[in-house]
Amino acid sequence: MPVSSEPLPRPHTRPPGGVRPASQVLLAVVCVLLAGMALADLFAVFAGLRIRTVTGTDPERALDGAYTLYERAGDLQRMVTPPGVVVFVVWFFLTRRDLGVLTPDAFRHGRGWAVGGWLIPLVNLWMPYLVAVDMWGAAAPLPSEGRHRTSLWPVNLWWALFIGGTLLGRYNGSRYADSDSLTEVRDAVTQYMAADLLNAGAAVAAVYVAVRLTAMRRLKEAGGPFAYAG
């Protein structure tokens, strides 16, 4: 048998045709913005603690300062949240689009739901989660002997925190605005603090989901459907 001088074939290190490589730059931007959202939420929790502290004492000056700090925390949240949400949804859609090319049979809904699912009231309470579950399954390696399918706990944790923070925040919005006494304000701020903690946790969990999903996707693109990182 003649010996060829051509190198032996190697496993493909580029995505299959039609699949764009995952953008590390976009992932980094998503992580930075989500981290900024989490820090803004934690700052709001700190400002809420200040209000709870001074409403239990008295001085009007201290109370005014606490309210000013709380308003600044709200302004910071309103400043960092919109760009963070927009960039995350862009990353979410692009990842769904490319995974749809890599593993088309893994999805129950069209890729348009990766954006539309966030925009339609009520539908946005579950549709993005279903898309994320399908994305996770599409990126995860196929189960092989001695190994089960990759767990969904990161997606489940992220969505539980996100929904909890969103619903609690909406409920407290009207309650805080309608507060007439210091006691009512204190109670509303306490529940806002709980919502902010959930939102901060959701942002951190979203970072983990984005990084893990991207890593699984790159591994599957490079090593095939049974690739496993350990």
Residue frames relative to the residue before (quaternion, step in Angstrom):
aa qw qx qy qz dx dy dz
M 1.0000 0.0000 0.0000 0.0000 0.00 0.00 0.00
P 0.4231 -0.7125 0.4893 0.2720 3.59 -0.68 0.98
V 0.3517 -0.7277 0.5539 0.1998 3.55 -1.06 0.82
S 0.2958 -0.7674 0.5450 0.1629 3.56 -0.70 1.08
S 0.4346 -0.6903 0.5190 0.2556 3.54 -1.14 0.66
E 0.5041 0.6525 -0.4258 0.3726 3.58 1.28 -0.09
P 0.5128 -0.6443 0.4582 0.3346 3.62 -0.97 0.74
L 0.5898 -0.5703 0.4363 0.3696 3.51 -1.20 0.56
P 0.5466 -0.6203 0.4352 0.3564 3.60 -1.02 0.66
R 0.2184 -0.7657 0.5948 0.1105 3.56 -1.13 0.73
P 0.6213 -0.5076 0.4129 0.4311 3.55 -1.21 0.31
H 0.5398 -0.6424 0.4223 0.3428 3.57 -0.93 0.83
T 0.2134 -0.7802 0.5791 0.1019 3.56 -1.00 0.91
R 0.6514 0.4438 -0.3243 0.5231 3.56 1.26 0.14
P 0.5904 -0.5784 0.4114 0.3842 3.56 -1.10 0.60
P 0.6097 -0.5361 0.4211 0.4045 3.58 -1.17 0.46
G 0.6932 -0.4888 0.3243 0.4188 3.55 -1.20 0.44
G 0.7856 0.3109 -0.2459 0.4750 3.55 -0.96 0.92
V 0.6681 0.4627 -0.3047 0.4967 3.60 1.24 -0.27
R 0.3041 -0.7507 0.5593 0.1767 3.56 -0.75 1.02
P 0.5284 -0.6147 0.4623 0.3595 3.61 -1.01 0.67
A 0.5609 -0.6034 0.4419 0.3548 3.57 -1.07 0.70
S 0.3891 -0.7334 0.5126 0.2188 3.58 -0.85 0.97
Q 0.3090 -0.7577 0.5498 0.1678 3.56 -0.62 1.13
V 0.5972 0.5623 -0.3612 0.4435 3.57 1.14 -0.59
L 0.6681 0.4853 -0.3008 0.4772 3.57 0.88 -0.93
L 0.6316 0.5280 -0.3325 0.4602 3.58 0.98 -0.79
A 0.6527 0.5125 -0.3156 0.4601 3.58 0.95 -0.86
V 0.6477 0.5089 -0.3207 0.4677 3.59 0.98 -0.82
V 0.6251 0.5348 -0.3301 0.4629 3.58 0.98 -0.84
C 0.6815 0.4960 -0.2932 0.4512 3.58 0.84 -0.96
V 0.6536 0.5110 -0.3177 0.4590 3.59 0.95 -0.84
L 0.6872 0.4792 -0.2901 0.4625 3.58 0.87 -0.92
L 0.6461 0.5013 -0.3243 0.4755 3.60 0.99 -0.75
A 0.6246 0.5202 -0.3372 0.4750 3.58 1.05 -0.72
G 0.6310 0.5296 -0.3265 0.4634 3.58 1.05 -0.74
M 0.6302 0.5230 -0.3224 0.4747 3.57 1.06 -0.78
A 0.6546 0.5117 -0.3156 0.4584 3.58 0.94 -0.86
L 0.6653 0.4965 -0.3073 0.4653 3.59 0.94 -0.85
A 0.6281 0.5244 -0.3350 0.4672 3.59 1.03 -0.74
D 0.6495 0.5066 -0.3165 0.4705 3.60 0.99 -0.78
L 0.6616 0.4945 -0.3104 0.4705 3.59 0.97 -0.79
F 0.6059 0.5336 -0.3457 0.4782 3.58 1.11 -0.64
A 0.6368 0.5154 -0.3219 0.4745 3.59 1.05 -0.76
V 0.6137 0.5312 -0.3465 0.4703 3.59 1.09 -0.67
F 0.6421 0.5175 -0.3137 0.4706 3.58 0.98 -0.85
A 0.6627 0.4948 -0.3039 0.4729 3.58 0.96 -0.88
G 0.6284 0.5322 -0.3301 0.4614 3.57 1.08 -0.70
L 0.6240 0.5303 -0.3323 0.4680 3.57 1.07 -0.73
R 0.6118 0.5447 -0.3461 0.4574 3.58 1.07 -0.70
I 0.6549 0.5021 -0.3173 0.4672 3.59 0.93 -0.85
R 0.6519 0.5124 -0.3226 0.4565 3.58 0.91 -0.85
T 0.6563 0.5251 -0.3128 0.4423 3.57 1.00 -0.77
V 0.7457 0.4205 -0.2429 0.4562 3.58 0.77 -1.01
T 0.6140 0.5376 -0.3741 0.4404 3.62 1.09 -0.50
G 0.6451 0.5000 -0.3307 0.4738 3.57 1.23 -0.27
T 0.6746 0.4317 -0.2954 0.5209 3.57 1.29 -0.11
D 0.5657 -0.6259 0.3788 0.3804 3.54 -0.33 -1.16
P 0.6747 0.5801 -0.3930 0.2318 3.49 0.28 -1.39
E 0.4951 -0.6870 0.4601 0.2669 3.50 -0.82 1.08
R 0.6284 0.5476 -0.3352 0.4393 3.55 1.02 -0.79
A 0.6624 0.4940 -0.3035 0.4744 3.58 0.94 -0.88
L 0.6417 0.5241 -0.3243 0.4566 3.58 1.02 -0.79
D 0.6370 0.5167 -0.3269 0.4695 3.59 1.00 -0.81
G 0.6569 0.5145 -0.3112 0.4549 3.56 0.97 -0.83
A 0.6431 0.5203 -0.3181 0.4632 3.56 1.04 -0.79
Y 0.6534 0.5027 -0.3135 0.4713 3.58 0.98 -0.83
T 0.6323 0.5296 -0.3339 0.4562 3.59 1.00 -0.80
L 0.6524 0.5061 -0.3126 0.4695 3.57 0.97 -0.87
Y 0.6516 0.5195 -0.3126 0.4558 3.58 0.99 -0.83
E 0.6461 0.5068 -0.3171 0.4746 3.57 1.03 -0.77
R 0.6386 0.5137 -0.3293 0.4690 3.59 1.01 -0.73
A 0.6218 0.5297 -0.3405 0.4657 3.57 1.05 -0.73
G 0.6477 0.5087 -0.3153 0.4715 3.58 1.03 -0.80
D 0.6292 0.5258 -0.3319 0.4663 3.59 1.03 -0.79
L 0.6460 0.5172 -0.3203 0.4612 3.59 0.99 -0.82
Q 0.6388 0.5171 -0.3267 0.4667 3.58 0.98 -0.80
R 0.6799 0.4835 -0.2926 0.4672 3.59 0.93 -0.86
M 0.6460 0.5212 -0.3233 0.4545 3.58 1.17 -0.47
V 0.7752 0.3779 -0.2016 0.4643 3.60 0.85 -0.92
T 0.6032 0.6142 -0.3624 0.3572 3.59 1.10 -0.58
P 0.6724 0.5127 -0.3427 0.4094 3.69 0.71 -0.90
P 0.6985 0.4351 -0.3201 0.4693 3.67 0.73 -0.83
G 0.6196 0.5454 -0.3500 0.4428 3.59 1.05 -0.68
V 0.6644 0.4987 -0.2994 0.4693 3.56 0.95 -0.89
V 0.6621 0.5185 -0.3122 0.4420 3.60 0.87 -0.95
V 0.6944 0.4670 -0.2876 0.4658 3.59 0.81 -0.97
F 0.6309 0.5249 -0.3435 0.4565 3.60 1.01 -0.71
V 0.6629 0.4934 -0.3141 0.4673 3.60 0.92 -0.85
V 0.6072 0.5348 -0.3517 0.4708 3.61 1.07 -0.70
W 0.6568 0.4880 -0.3097 0.4842 3.58 0.90 -0.92
F 0.6317 0.5484 -0.3254 0.4408 3.60 0.95 -0.89
F 0.6875 0.4784 -0.2850 0.4662 3.59 0.88 -0.93
L 0.6750 0.4957 -0.3048 0.4536 3.60 0.84 -0.94
T 0.6435 0.5091 -0.3231 0.4716 3.57 1.02 -0.75
R 0.6434 0.5109 -0.3166 0.4741 3.57 0.98 -0.83
R 0.6430 0.5305 -0.3247 0.4469 3.59 0.94 -0.85
D 0.7244 0.4447 -0.2593 0.4586 3.57 0.79 -0.98
L 0.6436 0.4957 -0.3321 0.4793 3.58 1.03 -0.66
G 0.5888 0.5687 -0.3631 0.4449 3.57 1.18 -0.50
V 0.6435 0.4771 -0.3135 0.5099 3.57 1.18 -0.52
L 0.6735 0.5078 -0.2936 0.4498 3.57 0.97 -0.87
T 0.7990 0.0260 0.0303 0.6000 3.59 0.95 -0.95
P 0.1072 -0.8648 0.4858 0.0688 3.61 0.46 1.14
D 0.6763 0.5165 -0.3052 0.4273 3.59 1.05 -0.64
A 0.5699 0.6368 -0.3706 0.3639 3.60 1.26 -0.13
F 0.7067 0.4897 -0.2484 0.4462 3.59 1.23 -0.33
R 0.3363 -0.7521 0.5431 0.1621 3.52 -1.04 0.94
H 0.7741 0.2582 -0.1302 0.5632 3.60 1.20 -0.41
G 0.6069 -0.5734 0.4128 0.3639 3.56 -1.21 0.56
R 0.6279 -0.5843 0.3611 0.3660 3.55 -1.17 0.55
G 0.5266 0.6401 -0.4081 0.3827 3.60 1.20 -0.35
W 0.5993 0.5733 -0.3550 0.4314 3.57 1.18 -0.51
A 0.5410 0.6159 -0.4077 0.4022 3.58 1.19 -0.29
V 0.7105 0.3276 -0.2351 0.5767 3.59 1.29 -0.31
G 0.6952 0.4987 -0.2811 0.4346 3.56 0.78 -1.06
G 0.6075 0.5844 -0.3509 0.4079 3.56 1.08 -0.67
W 0.6577 0.4967 -0.3068 0.4760 3.59 1.19 -0.52
L 0.7205 0.5030 -0.2356 0.4152 3.57 1.11 -0.68
I 0.6752 0.4998 -0.2994 0.4524 3.61 1.07 -0.61
P 0.4596 -0.6953 0.4726 0.2862 3.62 -0.64 1.05
L 0.8008 0.2204 -0.2434 0.5009 3.53 -1.15 0.84
V 0.6590 0.4782 -0.3118 0.4898 3.60 0.85 -0.90
N 0.6573 0.5325 -0.3165 0.4293 3.58 1.08 -0.71
L 0.5420 0.6117 -0.4068 0.4081 3.57 1.27 0.08
W 0.8196 0.1740 -0.1039 0.5358 3.60 1.18 -0.34
M 0.5908 0.6207 -0.3842 0.3435 3.63 1.03 -0.64
P 0.6573 0.4885 -0.3493 0.4552 3.66 0.81 -0.78
Y 0.6093 0.5496 -0.3529 0.4497 3.57 1.09 -0.66
L 0.6570 0.5041 -0.3170 0.4622 3.59 0.91 -0.87
V 0.6360 0.5136 -0.3258 0.4749 3.58 1.01 -0.80
A 0.6593 0.5146 -0.3090 0.4529 3.58 0.95 -0.90
V 0.6229 0.5334 -0.3358 0.4633 3.58 1.03 -0.76
D 0.6650 0.4896 -0.3013 0.4767 3.58 0.94 -0.86
M 0.6298 0.5283 -0.3321 0.4626 3.60 1.02 -0.79
W 0.6453 0.5221 -0.3168 0.4589 3.56 0.96 -0.87
G 0.6745 0.4897 -0.2905 0.4700 3.56 0.94 -0.87
A 0.6503 0.5224 -0.3165 0.4517 3.57 1.05 -0.75
A 0.7176 0.4445 -0.2530 0.4727 3.59 1.03 -0.76
A 0.6065 0.5865 -0.3562 0.4017 3.57 1.13 -0.62
P 0.5256 -0.6117 0.4755 0.3513 3.60 -1.10 0.59
L 0.5476 -0.6045 0.4619 0.3484 3.54 -1.14 0.60
P 0.5304 -0.6268 0.4488 0.3527 3.61 -1.02 0.65
S 0.0861 -0.7795 0.6189 0.0439 3.54 -1.07 0.75
E 0.7622 -0.3762 0.2467 0.4654 3.57 -1.29 0.03
G 0.8268 0.1939 -0.1606 0.5031 3.56 -0.81 1.01
R 0.7536 0.3055 -0.1929 0.5491 3.62 1.20 0.00
H 0.3047 -0.7640 0.5475 0.1543 3.54 -0.93 0.97
R 0.6874 -0.4649 0.3571 0.4287 3.54 -1.33 0.19
T 0.6101 -0.5849 0.4029 0.3511 3.56 -1.11 0.78
S 0.4978 -0.6883 0.4488 0.2776 3.57 -0.88 1.00
L 0.4118 -0.7187 0.5189 0.2115 3.54 -1.18 0.72
W 0.3593 0.7848 -0.4725 0.1780 3.61 1.19 -0.03
P 0.6324 0.5244 -0.3857 0.4199 3.69 0.88 -0.61
V 0.6572 0.4957 -0.3095 0.4761 3.59 0.99 -0.81
N 0.6604 0.5112 -0.3105 0.4540 3.58 0.93 -0.88
L 0.6565 0.5059 -0.3113 0.4649 3.59 0.95 -0.84
W 0.6446 0.5237 -0.3188 0.4568 3.57 0.90 -0.92
W 0.7191 0.4527 -0.2764 0.4489 3.58 0.75 -0.98
A 0.6227 0.5344 -0.3474 0.4539 3.60 1.01 -0.70
L 0.6644 0.4859 -0.2992 0.4827 3.60 0.94 -0.85
F 0.6594 0.5217 -0.3105 0.4435 3.57 0.94 -0.90
I 0.6886 0.4645 -0.2883 0.4765 3.60 0.82 -0.95
G 0.6421 0.5301 -0.3277 0.4464 3.59 0.95 -0.83
G 0.6901 0.4736 -0.2788 0.4708 3.57 0.88 -0.91
T 0.6513 0.5268 -0.3139 0.4469 3.57 0.99 -0.83
L 0.7083 0.4568 -0.2718 0.4644 3.59 0.77 -0.99
L 0.6642 0.4925 -0.3109 0.4687 3.58 0.95 -0.82
G 0.6407 0.5246 -0.3238 0.4577 3.58 1.03 -0.73
R 0.6531 0.5041 -0.3168 0.4680 3.58 0.99 -0.80
Y 0.6448 0.5241 -0.3201 0.4550 3.57 0.97 -0.81
N 0.7245 0.4503 -0.2518 0.4572 3.58 0.92 -0.91
G 0.4996 0.6666 -0.4279 0.3505 3.57 1.21 -0.35
S 0.7226 0.4100 -0.2392 0.5026 3.55 0.80 -1.01
R 0.6290 0.5462 -0.3464 0.4313 3.59 1.00 -0.71
Y 0.6609 0.4943 -0.3123 0.4706 3.60 0.94 -0.81
A 0.6593 0.5163 -0.3096 0.4505 3.59 0.96 -0.85
D 0.7285 0.4292 -0.2319 0.4809 3.60 1.07 -0.70
S 0.4391 0.7130 -0.4546 0.3037 3.59 1.25 0.03
D 0.1897 -0.8048 0.5573 0.0757 3.57 -0.88 1.00
S 0.7741 0.2876 -0.1578 0.5415 3.59 1.02 -0.69
L 0.6544 -0.5096 0.3816 0.4080 3.55 -1.29 0.32
T 0.6185 0.5493 -0.3432 0.4449 3.56 1.07 -0.70
E 0.6657 0.4901 -0.3004 0.4758 3.58 0.95 -0.88
V 0.6290 0.5251 -0.3328 0.4666 3.57 1.03 -0.78
R 0.6564 0.5196 -0.3067 0.4528 3.55 0.92 -0.93
D 0.6633 0.4986 -0.3067 0.4662 3.60 0.93 -0.85
A 0.6608 0.5048 -0.3081 0.4621 3.57 0.97 -0.87
V 0.6457 0.5135 -0.3155 0.4689 3.58 0.99 -0.84
T 0.6148 0.5516 -0.3462 0.4449 3.59 1.02 -0.76
Q 0.6938 0.4519 -0.2805 0.4856 3.57 0.91 -0.87
Y 0.5881 0.5449 -0.3654 0.4729 3.58 1.14 -0.57
M 0.6223 0.5423 -0.3374 0.4526 3.56 1.02 -0.79
A 0.6353 0.5195 -0.3262 0.4691 3.57 1.01 -0.80
A 0.6531 0.5051 -0.3119 0.4702 3.59 0.98 -0.85
D 0.6539 0.5135 -0.3164 0.4568 3.59 0.97 -0.83
L 0.6336 0.5185 -0.3328 0.4679 3.58 1.04 -0.74
L 0.6430 0.5065 -0.3189 0.4778 3.58 1.01 -0.80
N 0.6611 0.5061 -0.3079 0.4604 3.59 0.96 -0.85
A 0.6322 0.5143 -0.3355 0.4725 3.58 1.02 -0.77
G 0.6537 0.5056 -0.3095 0.4704 3.57 0.98 -0.83
A 0.6362 0.5294 -0.3256 0.4571 3.57 1.04 -0.79
A 0.6450 0.5180 -0.3250 0.4582 3.60 0.98 -0.80
V 0.6559 0.4941 -0.3098 0.4792 3.59 0.97 -0.85
A 0.6546 0.5045 -0.3116 0.4690 3.58 0.98 -0.85
A 0.6291 0.5324 -0.3367 0.4554 3.60 1.05 -0.72
V 0.6028 0.5395 -0.3549 0.4687 3.59 1.08 -0.68
Y 0.6660 0.5018 -0.3058 0.4596 3.57 0.88 -0.93
V 0.6463 0.5188 -0.3196 0.4594 3.58 0.95 -0.89
A 0.6703 0.5081 -0.3042 0.4471 3.59 0.88 -0.95
V 0.6817 0.4814 -0.2913 0.4676 3.58 0.90 -0.94
R 0.6824 0.4868 -0.2903 0.4615 3.58 0.88 -0.94
L 0.6538 0.5147 -0.3161 0.4558 3.58 0.93 -0.86
T 0.6565 0.5039 -0.3089 0.4688 3.56 0.97 -0.85
A 0.6456 0.5188 -0.3219 0.4587 3.59 0.99 -0.81
M 0.6555 0.4974 -0.3156 0.4726 3.59 0.94 -0.84
R 0.6442 0.5293 -0.3243 0.4468 3.55 0.98 -0.85
R 0.6762 0.4871 -0.3028 0.4624 3.60 0.86 -0.93
L 0.6400 0.5210 -0.3288 0.4592 3.58 1.01 -0.76
K 0.6736 0.4893 -0.2986 0.4666 3.56 0.96 -0.85
E 0.6228 0.5338 -0.3386 0.4610 3.57 1.05 -0.71
A 0.7305 0.4472 -0.2370 0.4584 3.56 0.96 -0.89
G 0.8302 0.2747 -0.1113 0.4722 3.56 0.89 -0.91
G 0.5981 -0.5738 0.3788 0.4118 3.57 1.21 -0.09
P 0.7419 -0.4713 0.2634 0.3977 3.59 -1.27 0.25
F 0.7274 0.4098 -0.2558 0.4874 3.63 1.15 -0.47
A 0.3501 0.7467 -0.5012 0.2619 3.59 1.25 0.22
Y 0.0208 -0.8023 0.5951 -0.0416 3.51 -1.01 0.85
A 0.3309 -0.7805 0.5040 0.1652 3.54 -0.80 1.07
G 0.6354 -0.5217 0.3455 0.4524 3.59 1.23 -0.21
